[in-house]
C-alpha cells in the first residue's frame, strides 16, 4: 500500500484495524499530497487521539476537493468496513484523476487555466485540482468519470467472473466485485468460491 512509502509507516496488515488511530491515513495523505499533517503518535494512544487524527485526515481530503458526505471519524475509528472501503475508493478515484489530467484531456474533457474567470466558482475549494495549473468543469467531470471507471471495471470482470456492475454504489456492497478485482490481479490471494458463499461483511473484511 502506498502509505508504507512514508518513512514513519509500518506494513499494512489489516486495513480496517490499521486505519483506526488515523496515523496511517494521515501518512497516506501526506504521501499523496506532499502536505505535512499534525499527527498525534503518542505511545499510549487513546480514542480521543484517534478521533483527532482522523478529523485532521478528513479535513485534509476535503481541502483537496473530496466530497466526503458519509464519512466521519467515528466510523473509521470503529473500523467500519463499508465506510473505510468507500473512503479508500474515493481517494483512488480522486488522486488517479488528479495525476492523469493529460489522459482526461485526451478523453475530451474540457479544461481551462486555473486563473480563468470562468473557473472562479471552482477555485474557492470545491475542485479536486486546487494544486493543478488546469481545472476541469465539475459539471462535466463527475458522471463521465464514474462511467469511465464503471466501464473499465466491467471490462475486467464481465467475462471471467460474469459480473456486471450497474453503478458505483450499491453494486459494490456485497464485496464480490472488490474481491474479484483483487483476484484478477493476484489470484492466489482470493478464493472466489468462498467469496460467493460469504456474507457481504466477511467479503469486505477478508
C-alpha positions in Angstrom: 0.0 0.0 0.0 1.3 3.5 -0.8 1.2 4.5 2.9 4.1 2.2 3.6 6.2 4.5 1.5 6.0 7.0 4.3 9.2 6.9 6.5 7.1 6.5 9.7 4.7 3.9 8.4 4.8 0.2 9.0 3.5 -2.6 6.8 -0.3 -2.6 6.5 -1.7 -6.0 7.6 -5.4 -5.2 8.4 -6.7 -2.1 6.7 -9.7 -1.8 9.0 -7.7 -2.1 12.1 -4.6 -0.2 10.9 -6.7 2.9 10.0 -8.4 3.2 13.3 -5.9 5.5 15.0 -5.7 7.9 12.0 -1.9 7.8 11.8 -1.7 5.6 8.7 -4.4 7.6 7.0 -2.6 10.8 7.7 0.6 9.3 6.4 -1.1 8.1 3.2 -2.5 11.6 2.6 1.0 13.1 3.1 2.4 10.7 0.5 -0.4 11.6 -2.0 -0.4 15.3 -1.4 3.0 16.3 -0.1 1.2 18.2 2.7 2.6 17.7 6.2 -0.2 16.9 8.7 -0.1 17.3 12.5 -0.3 13.7 13.7 -0.6 12.5 17.3 1.5 9.4 17.7 1.5 9.1 21.4 2.8 5.8 22.7 -0.3 5.4 24.9 -2.7 6.4 22.1 -6.3 6.9 23.2 -9.5 7.1 21.3 -9.6 10.9 21.6 -6.2 11.0 19.8 -7.6 8.6 17.1 -10.6 10.9 16.5 -8.3 13.9 16.3 -6.0 12.3 13.8 -8.9 11.1 11.7 -10.5 14.5 11.8 -7.2 16.0 10.5 -7.1 13.5 7.7 -10.7 14.0 6.6 -10.3 17.8 6.7 -7.1 17.5 4.5 -9.1 15.4 2.0 -11.9 17.9 1.9 -9.4 20.7 1.3 -8.3 18.7 -1.8 -11.9 18.7 -3.0 -13.2 15.2 -2.0 -16.9 15.1 -1.2 -16.9 13.1 2.0 -20.7 13.2 2.8 -21.0 9.9 4.6 -17.5 9.8 6.2 -16.9 10.7 9.8 -14.0 10.0 12.2 -16.1 7.8 14.5 -17.0 5.2 11.8 -13.3 4.9 10.8 -12.2 4.7 14.4 -14.8 1.9 14.8 -13.3 0.0 11.8 -16.5 0.2 9.8 -15.6 -1.8 6.6 -18.2 -0.2 4.3 -17.2 3.4 5.3 -13.5 2.6 5.0 -13.7 0.8 1.7 -15.8 3.7 0.4 -13.3 6.3 1.6 -10.3 4.4 0.0 -12.3 4.1 -3.2 -13.0 7.8 -3.3 -9.3 8.5 -2.7 -8.3 6.2 -5.5 -10.7 7.9 -7.9 -9.7 11.4 -6.9 -5.9 11.0 -6.9 -5.8 8.9 -10.1 -7.8 11.6 -11.8 -5.5 14.3 -10.4 -2.4 12.5 -11.6 -3.8 11.9 -15.1 -5.0 15.3 -16.3 -3.5 14.7 -19.7 -5.3 11.4 -20.1 -8.6 13.2 -19.3 -7.8 15.8 -21.9 -7.3 13.0 -24.4 -10.8 11.7 -23.5 -12.2 15.0 -24.4 -12.9 16.7 -21.1 -12.9 20.5 -21.2 -10.0 22.1 -19.3 -9.2 25.7 -18.5 -6.4 27.6 -16.9 -6.9 27.8 -13.1 -6.9 31.6 -13.2 -9.6 31.8 -15.8 -12.6 33.9 -14.7 -15.0 31.1 -15.6 -13.4 28.9 -13.0 -13.8 31.3 -10.1 -16.6 29.1 -8.6 -14.2 26.2 -8.6 -11.2 28.0 -7.1 -13.0 28.5 -3.8 -12.1 25.0 -2.7 -14.7 22.8 -4.4 -12.3 21.5 -7.1 -10.1 18.4 -6.8 -7.4 20.2 -8.7 -6.5 23.1 -6.3 -2.8 22.4 -6.9 -3.1 21.9 -10.6 -2.5 24.5 -13.3 -5.7 23.3 -15.0 -9.2 22.9 -13.9 -11.9 20.5 -15.1 -15.5 21.6 -15.4 -17.1 19.9 -12.4 -20.4 19.5 -14.0 -18.9 17.5 -16.8 -16.5 15.6 -14.6 -18.5 13.6 -12.1 -20.8 11.5 -14.2 -18.4 10.8 -17.1 -15.6 9.7 -14.8 -17.9 7.4 -12.9 -19.0 5.9 -16.3 -15.4 5.5 -17.4 -14.4 3.7 -14.2 -17.5 1.5 -14.4 -16.8 0.5 -18.0 -13.2 -0.4 -17.0 -14.3 -2.5 -14.0 -16.9 -4.3 -16.1 -14.3 -4.9 -18.8 -12.1 -6.6 -16.2 -14.8 -8.6 -14.5 -17.6 -9.4 -17.1 -16.1 -12.3 -18.9 -14.0 -14.1 -16.3 -16.4 -13.6 -13.4 -19.8 -12.9 -15.0 -20.1 -9.7 -13.0 -21.8 -6.7 -14.5 -22.0 -3.6 -12.2 -24.6 -1.0 -12.9 -23.4 1.7 -10.5 -20.6 2.8 -8.2 -22.5 2.4 -5.0 -25.0 -0.5 -4.4 -23.3 -2.9 -6.8 -20.2 -3.0 -4.5 -21.9 -3.6 -1.2 -21.7 -7.4 -1.2 -17.9 -7.3 -1.6 -17.8 -9.6 -4.5 -16.6 -7.1 -7.0 -13.9 -5.9 -4.7 -12.6 -9.4 -4.3 -12.9 -10.2 -8.0 -10.7 -7.2 -8.8 -8.1 -8.4 -6.3 -8.4 -11.9 -7.7 -7.9 -10.5 -11.3 -4.6 -9.0 -10.2 -3.4 -11.6 -7.6 -5.4 -14.8 -8.0 -3.5 -16.6 -5.2 -4.9 -14.1 -2.6 -8.6 -14.8 -3.1 -10.7 -17.9 -3.4 -13.7 -16.8 -5.4 -15.8 -19.9 -4.5 -15.5 -18.9 -0.8 -16.3 -15.3 -1.7 -19.6 -16.3 -3.3 -20.6 -18.2 -0.2 -19.6 -15.5 2.3 -21.7 -12.7 3.8 -21.0 -9.2 2.5 -19.3 -8.3 5.8 -17.0 -11.3 5.5 -16.1 -10.4 1.9 -15.2 -6.8 2.9 -13.2 -7.9 5.9 -11.1 -10.6 4.3 
